[in-house]
Amino acid sequence: MESKWPAELEQGLIPTDDNMGIMTRELGPAAREFVELSKTAALPLLDIGAAYGNATLPALKNGATVVALDLSPTELAILQQSADAEEQRRLVVMPVRFPQEVNLLNSSLSGVLGGQVLHFLDGPTLEAALGKIHRWLAPGGRLYAITITPSLSYYRKFWDEYQVRKARGDRWPGVFNPKDVATPEWRDRLPDLIHLFDTDILGRAVRAAGFEIETLEYFCFTNFPDKHRTDGREFLTLTAVKR
Ligand SMILES: C[S@@+](CC[C@H](N)C(=O)[O-])C[C@H]1O[C@@H](n2cnc3c(N)ncnc32)[C@H](O)[C@@H]1O
């Protein structure tokens, strides 16, 4: 399935073609749970920011119906070509901006994955996004998410400013322009806004949308370049349920 993906830019990191960071070859904890759910899901699954399908493709293999949504139609085309004919019948690709350009039926999904995508949304847009996800999930459905944190790579340079903003009570202390700190080779591969999260801020937003949090923990991928690691808390993994 991976033969159609672009070459790795750095260890385990596949570049997106719309300058929205990278797709990891390795799945993080929440994405692995999403793939596990695909073995038993009664309703379709939604992969937001699906890119080339690191999570969608194994979920299709497991027999699920998957809606793969991404800003990049060309990434979705590669995903679609990577699925076999039978899997393509259970794959819906949607080249749209989430949450603004998409609406699904209420209570129509068993699970939703936001793999390294919620951190491209500003605070109010994140609230709207979580509200939609909550409505689209059936009772008992699960939200899985992976986001970056102020510990990741060159975003560590925002650490002190993040703590100052948080201490004074800013509602969304993690909104920065990543181009202010990225190295030249990464600057053009990133958008103008990045939203770094810690457990307090992401947890508050997810609970406010009506979810019960099952897991919210820091982690780092096993297959990840040493130069982007700092303290092992470079990413957050979240699993939450709609009761
Ligand atoms: C960093 S990649 C993550 C890929 C994969 N989910 C993973 O976890 O490795 C982010 C993907 O989200 C997409 N994306 C970013 N903002 C989006 C939005 N508002 N709506 C839909 N897709 C978006 C980008 O086009 C990109 O393919």
Ligand as a Chemical Component Dictionary entry (heavy atoms), coordinates in Angstrom:
data_LIG
# 
_chem_comp.id                   LIG 
_chem_comp.type                 NON-POLYMER 
_chem_comp.pdbx_formal_charge   0 
_chem_comp.three_letter_code    LIG 
# 
loop_
_chem_comp_atom.comp_id 
_chem_comp_atom.atom_id 
_chem_comp_atom.alt_atom_id 
_chem_comp_atom.type_symbol 
_chem_comp_atom.charge 
_chem_comp_atom.model_Cartn_x 
_chem_comp_atom.model_Cartn_y 
_chem_comp_atom.model_Cartn_z 
_chem_comp_atom.pdbx_ordinal 
LIG C1  C1  C 0  0.374  16.651 9.443  1  
LIG S1  S1  S 1  -0.627 15.822 8.227  2  
LIG C2  C2  C 0  -1.165 14.424 9.162  3  
LIG C3  C3  C 0  -1.376 13.180 8.344  4  
LIG C4  C4  C 0  -1.824 11.958 9.118  5  
LIG N1  N1  N 0  -3.199 12.116 9.602  6  
LIG C5  C5  C 0  -0.910 11.653 10.269 7  
LIG O1  O1  O 0  -1.350 11.745 11.421 8  
LIG O2  O2  O -1 0.252  11.311 10.040 9  
LIG C6  C6  C 0  -2.041 16.875 8.226  10 
LIG C7  C7  C 0  -3.012 16.648 7.081  11 
LIG O3  O3  O 0  -4.200 17.369 7.409  12 
LIG C8  C8  C 0  -4.640 18.101 6.287  13 
LIG N2  N2  N 0  -5.347 19.286 6.802  14 
LIG C9  C9  C 0  -4.833 20.323 7.483  15 
LIG N3  N3  N 0  -5.800 21.189 7.847  16 
LIG C10 C10 C 0  -6.957 20.672 7.367  17 
LIG C11 C11 C 0  -8.319 21.100 7.402  18 
LIG N4  N4  N 0  -8.691 22.237 8.022  19 
LIG N5  N5  N 0  -9.249 20.335 6.799  20 
LIG C12 C12 C 0  -8.910 19.181 6.166  21 
LIG N6  N6  N 0  -7.643 18.724 6.112  22 
LIG C13 C13 C 0  -6.678 19.466 6.699  23 
LIG C14 C14 C 0  -3.401 18.430 5.490  24 
LIG O4  O4  O 0  -3.715 18.628 4.129  25 
LIG C15 C15 C 0  -2.532 17.189 5.735  26 
LIG O5  O5  O 0  -2.710 16.230 4.732  27 
# 
loop_
_chem_comp_bond.comp_id 
_chem_comp_bond.atom_id_1 
_chem_comp_bond.atom_id_2 
_chem_comp_bond.value_order 
_chem_comp_bond.pdbx_ordinal 
LIG C1  S1  SING 1  
LIG S1  C2  SING 2  
LIG S1  C6  SING 3  
LIG C2  C3  SING 4  
LIG C3  C4  SING 5  
LIG C4  N1  SING 6  
LIG C4  C5  SING 7  
LIG C5  O1  DOUB 8  
LIG C5  O2  SING 9  
LIG C6  C7  SING 10 
LIG C7  O3  SING 11 
LIG C7  C15 SING 12 
LIG O3  C8  SING 13 
LIG C8  N2  SING 14 
LIG C8  C14 SING 15 
LIG N2  C9  SING 16 
LIG N2  C13 SING 17 
LIG C9  N3  DOUB 18 
LIG N3  C10 SING 19 
LIG C10 C11 SING 20 
LIG C10 C13 DOUB 21 
LIG C11 N4  SING 22 
LIG C11 N5  DOUB 23 
LIG N5  C12 SING 24 
LIG C12 N6  DOUB 25 
LIG N6  C13 SING 26 
LIG C14 O4  SING 27 
LIG C14 C15 SING 28 
LIG C15 O5  SING 29 
# 
